[in-house]
């Protein structure tokens, strides 16, 4: 999977400082193969052949960890209901949708951001003031978030108010406040222009845009959005109608509740949602090996770097291996943590902290992103502009 990679560099630097490492894409492939081979040999040697399947089954069995098992039911319309009973006074419930920026088009780019901002502005049944008053009277927390492939509406309530919490979520999902766009749009756009997005999020966003440039998976999640000013209520309604469908919806809850109770509540509130029409196949996004450099002298002497290689999907047998590789490389922040980096047992951290006797990076972090049909594995670095070569060289 490491045949090509996409680096993104932001800060005061020249192309020659980073470009030296770009043509050499054999090191990550060698590293990946070595890690896979070592892990495989250690696991095979540590567990007798006849005990491996039994050990896996034991580790996967919830009762082995004194946990109640998760129970899943699929309603006739395709909505899935999942519960995990716990013991306490607070229950958490959420509606999770298989819909995100990846489901936008070039014409509707930014629709997910607008829907997220409009989520808590009220519905026909519950105007904003009534919604806020109702949630506050329950002592509950309510939030909506969106990403590249999923969106979620979540709520935490006391166990006695669980039914009302499900009704509120159903109202928000089945009747989102799209009609509030006209009066809220100006404020949303102004907030989008004025907000400060962490550099780490910007780099991650640009890395996806560089790697998946010709596909919706590379669309921005933090902005700016080219056509957001021209989007109308009709555009948002079209997005909701196509993606907020029964087969794309999972209602999950954890707390002092019975599975049958939630199934009954969901059937009443979400049972009328219809299944959507089959989507035309878009195919796996092509991972484009490329390089993006952006110089900004106003950002000071720190360079912000991200390098990513094509990874694997969530359901790949190698997904766990990539997670292990991420933790083997680890993360580091200078002058923080219980064990100083210059005496760390992690070889990568130790080399970075001791490079040139003063260290070559202020921080770094390995990451692994998984999607339906692809993924991205790589690392993020913050270092002095003169140490870019050393920092990237140690991580690669």
N, C-alpha and C positions, 0 to 999 in steps of 0.2 A: 504493500500500500504506500510505500515511501518513494515511488518513482518520480514524483514531482512535488514541489512545495511552493508556498506563497509567503514571502516575507513582507512585513509592513514596518517601516521605520519612521518615527516622528521625532523632530527635535533639530538641534544644531549639529549637522554632520555633513560629510561629503559622500558621494556615491562610492568612492574608492574605499572608504572605511568599511563598508558592509559588503560591497560587491565581490570582494575577494572570496567570500564563503559561498556565494550563490551557485556557482557552477558545480560545486562538489556535492552531489546529492547521494553519494554512495555511503557516507558515514552513517546517516540515520538508518539506512537499510541494513547495514552491518550490525548496528546497535540493536535494532529490532530483532533480527534473527538470533543474535547472541542471547538477548534477554529471554526470548521464547524458548530456546534450547535449554538454557540453564534452569528456568522455571520448570520445564517439563521433566528434566532429569531429576530435580530435587523432589518434585511431587511423586514421581513414579517410584523413587527410591524410599521415600518416607512412609508410604502406605502399601501394605501387602496387596497383591493383585486381587485376592478374593474379598478384601474388606473395603475396596474403594466405593463400590456402589452402595454398600450398607452405610458407610460414613457419610456419603453425600445425602442419602435419604434421612439420616439422623439429623444432620445440620439443617436440612430444609424443613423438618417437622417442627411446627410452632410449639407443640407441647414440650419439646426438649428444652426450650428456653422459658418455660412457664408462661407462654403467651397463648391467648385464644386465637384460633385460625381465622383468617379472613374468609368471608362468605360472599359469593357473587351470584346474582340472579339477573337474567336478561328478560326484560319485559317484552310483550308481544310486538311492540312497535320498534324494538331494537335498542332502547335505552338500557344501559347496564347499571346495576345497583350493587355496590360493594360496601361491606361493613366489617368492622373489627371491634368487638366489644372490649371495653376496658372498664376500670372501676375508679370512679371519681365523681365530681360534681359538674364537670364541664364537658360538653360534647362539641366536636368540630365536624362540620359538614361542608362539602364543596361540590360545585358543578364544574367538571373538567371537560373541555371541548378540544377536539382534534382540529383546531383551527388557529392559524397565526398569520404572520406576515408572509409565510410561504404560500398562502392561499390568495394573496393579492395579485393583481395584474399591474402592468405599468400605468394603466389609467387610474387604478384605485389605490396606488401606493400611498400609504398614510391612513387608510381607512381603519386599520386596527388601532392605531393611536387615537383616532377620534372616538371610536367606540369605547375604548378604555376610559377616556376622559369623560365621556357622557354617561358611563355606567351608573354613577351614583348621583346623577342630576335629577333623578325621579322618573317615575313612570306615570301612565294615565291613572292607574289605581292609587299610586302612592307618589304624590308630588314631592319635591325635594325636602320641603320642611317637614312633611308628615313622615317621610322615610327616615330622616335624621332623628326625629323625635321618637319614633318607634324603636329604632335600633338602640338609642341611648336609654330608653326606659327599660329595655331588656338587659342592659349592662353588657351588650354584645360587641363584638368587633366584626367589621365587614370590609372586605377588600376585593379588588379585581385586578388581575395582572395578565399580561399577554407576552408571548415570546415568538420565536420563529415558527414553531409547529403547534403550540398549545396556548390556550387561554383558560383562565380559571376564575370563578366567583367563589369565595370562601367566607365562612362565617363561624364564629365560636360563640356558643350560648350556654346558659345553664340548662341542665338536663330537663327541667320542667318547662322550658320554653322552646324545646327542640322543634315541635310541630310548627310554631310560628316562624322559626328560622327557615325551615324548608319552604314555607309559603312565600317568604320574602325573596329567597333565592329564585324560586320559580317565577315570580313576578318580574325580577330583573332580567332573567334569561329569555323568557317568552315574550316580554313586552319591553325591550330596552328603550331607553329614552332618546331615540333618534330624532323625535320631533323637537327636542331642545337644541338641535344643532344651530338653528338660526340665531338664537339669542346667546348661545354659549361660544360660538365659533371664534368671534373676535378675541375673547379672553383666552381661549385655548391656544390660538396662534401666537398671541403676545407672550404667553407663558412659555411656549416652545422656543421662541427667540431669545428670551431672557434667562432661561434656566442654565445652570452650569452642569454639564455632564462630566463625570469623572473620566480622566484620560484613559484609564484601563478599559472602560466601556467603549470609548470612541475607537481605540485601537482594535478591540475585538470586532466591532461593527465594520470597520474598514477592511479587516482581514477577511471577513466573510464576503464583502463586496468584491475583493480582489480574487478570492479563490472560486467563488460561484457567480462570476460577473454576469453571465447570460441567463441566470435562473432566478426565480423568486426567492430561493433560499438565501441569495445574496442581498436582498432588499434590506434597507436600513431599518433598525429597530429603535434608534435614538434620534434620527433626523440628521440633517434637514430632508424634508420630503418635497420633491419637485412639484407635484400636482395637488398638494393638500389644500391649497387655497381654493381650488376649483371643485372640490368634492362637495356633493350635495346629499341631502337626505336620501334621495333615490339611490345613489351609489352605495351608501351604507346599508340600506335596506336590502339591496341586491346581494351584498356580501353576507349579511345575516341569513337571508333566505337560503342561500346555497350551502352555508357552512354550519349554521346552528340547527342541525338536523339530528334525528333520533340516533342514527348509527354512529354519529360523531360525539355522543354525549355519555359521560360516566358520572354518576352521583355517588360519591364516596363519603363515608362517615366513620368517625372513631369516637367512642365514648360509652357511657352507661346506657346503651340502647340495644334493643333486639332487632335482628335482621328483618324479621317479618313486619315489624313496626315501620321501618323505613321503606320497605317495599310497598306497603299500603299507602304511605304518604306520597311517595314518588308516583305511584300509579294514578293517584288523584290529581297531582299537580303537573306531571310531565307526560301522562299517558296519552294526551291528545296530540303531542308533537309527531309530525309525520316524518317518514324517512325521505331522504333526498334522492335525487336522480343520480345514477352512477356517473362519476367523474371520468372524463376522458384521460387516458393514460399520458402522463407527462414524461415518464422515464426518469432514470437516475440522473441527477445533476452532474454535469461534467466538471471535474476538479481542474482548474486552470492554474498551472504553475506560472507565477508572475511575480513582479516586484513593484512595490509602491513606496516611494520616498517623498516625504513632505518636510521641507525646511521651514522652521519658524524661529527666528532669532529672538523673539520676545518671550520664548518659553524658558530661557536660561540655558545653562550648560548641560542639562539632563537630556539624554536620548531615551525614547520609549520604543521598544522593539517587540514585535511578535512574529514568530515563524510557525507555520502550520503545514502539516502533511495530510494527505487524504487518509482518513481513518476508516472505521467500520460502523455499520448500523447498530442500533440497540440490540437487535436479536441475533447478531452474529456470535458464533461460538468464541470468537476472539475478543469480545467486548470486555470480559473480565480481565483478560491479559493486558489490554490497554489501560485499564484502571490500575492494575498492579504496576505497570511501567510508569504511569503518572506518579505514583507514590514512591517508586524507587528513585526517580529523579528528584522528587520533592519540591519544596519551596524554601525560600530564604529571604530574610530581611535583616539588613545590617544593624548591629547593636540592639537586637531584640531576641527574645526566646530564652529558654532555660539554659541551653547549651550554646556557647559562642560558636559561630560558624568556623572559626579557625581551628577548633579542636573537635568538630563534628565527625561522627563516624560515617556520615554520608559522604561518599567520595566526591560527588558533584559539588555539594555545598562546601566541603573542605577546600577543593581546588579553587572555587570562585572566591572564597574568603581570603585565601592565601596568595592569590596571583599577584606577582610583582610586590609581594610583602605587604600590600595595603588592600588587596582585593580589587576585583574588576567590575563589581556590580553592587548597587545599593539594595537591589532585591530581584528575585526571579521566581517564577512559578510555572510548573508544568501543568498543562490542561488537556482534557480529552472531552470533546463534544460528540454526542451521539444523536443521529437523526433516523428517520424511517429507513432510508436506503443508502445512507452515506454517513460520514463522520469527519472529524478533524482532530488531529493530535499535534501538539506542539508546545511551545513555551513562550512566556512573556518576560521581558527584561526591562529594568530601569537602571541605567548606568551613566557615567560621565561620557560626554561626547568623544573624548580621546580614548576611551576604553572599549568602544564598540567591538573592535576586532577581537580583543581578548575575551570579552563576555560571550559573544556569539560562538567563538571557537571552543570555549569550555563546554557550552551546552550542546553543541553539535558533535 
